Amino acid sequence: MRKSLDLVTLVLVIVGALNWGLVGLFEFDLVATIVGEEFGEVNVLSRIVYILVAVSGVYQFSALGRMAGNDTQRA
């Protein structure tokens, strides 16, 4: 179960990173385009995606801490 959650959250973090890169470079919001809204508008579906990306980032940050903890135990 944890591996599946790790994979899903990692994919969402990558999507979020790519989306922010596109916004910064080209003012193109991929999430907004996928859910069918104009740049700068936010509807419920895009807000849900943004929240899931944020929660995934926090989860991946804690996963990084778990991995770092495992490395110190091995040393």
C-alpha positions, 0 to 999 in steps of 0.5 A: 500500500505504501509503495502505491501511495509513494508512486501516486504522490510522486507523480502528482509532485512531478505534475505540479513541478512541471505545471509551475515550470510552464506557468513561470516560463510560458504563462501556461497552466497545464492543470487549468487547460486540462480541466477546461478553464482559462489562465488565471481562473480557478474552479473547484476541480483545479483547486482539488488538483492543486490541493492534492499536489500540495498534500503530495509534496508534504507526503514526499517531504516526509518520505524523504525524512524516512529515507534519510532516517533509514540511511543513518541507521545503516551507517 
